Amino acid sequence: MKLVVTVVFAVFASQALAQDAKPSEASVRQLFEVMHSSKLLDSYVTQIDDTVRASMQQAFAGQQPTPKQQKIMDDLGHSIAALVKEELNWASFEPMMIEVYRNTFSQHEVDGMLRFYRSEAGQAVIAKLPTAMQQTMASMQSHVRTLTPKIMQLEKDSAAQLKAAAEPPQTSEPSPPSVPPSPPPRR
């Protein structure tokens, strides 16, 4: 009987350990392939480039830059894009991401993610999540724009309160003049 209990315990313990086991590098690579991680990084880099270019155009506040200014902006845009592409590329990110995933998820969890992302619903998440995130960010920016003036007013009110708290209170009654002590009588 002890042997049966020991065997059953060993089987359950090995299954529990297998679920907590560190995922293999190969399974994490499969997950990244299924998730189209390299393409997602590429699209992120493109978004950064678009944001930089839009910011440079906004710097002129609607005025047309001179040809010389336009060349400087174009050169800056190309330099930033080259730097971003050099630093944010899948070849340099993948080893770091593999290590992060291996240290964060178990083999059991990676297997579950693989099943999900290989499914029709998982592929829909991969395809549509960037759009959902962009829409979320745009909505959040709208809320921040309406929130910013309110925060600024709170800061202004608080600054006025702090200043008033630091000043001595003013009273309507004049304070009595200070009289110097009289010298002691001479003898």
C-alpha angles and dihedrals in degrees: 000000000000089000092055092049091047092050093047091048091048092051093050092044092051091050091050091049091047090054090052094043119122109260119251119254089239093056092049090050089051089051091052090050093050090047091049088230096167091053091048090053090049091052090048090053089051090051090052090052092049091048093050092050092048091049091052091052091049089053088073092054094224096315120126111249118230116252089257092051090046091054091050090050092047091050091048091049092051092047093050092046091050092048093048092048091048094051101033105051130127094240090062096036100047099072091049092046092049090054092047093050093045091052094044108039133046123231088252091055093047089050089052092049090049091053091048098045091046089056125088091251092050092051089049089054091051092048098043105032095082090055091047090050092049091051090047092051092048091051091047091051089053090053092046090053091056092041097051097071090048091052091047090052091050090051091049092049092047092049090053091049091049091050092048091049091054096052120083112251115262117225129198093228115083112239114245114260113257111248116209113233113264117246117254114267116269120239 
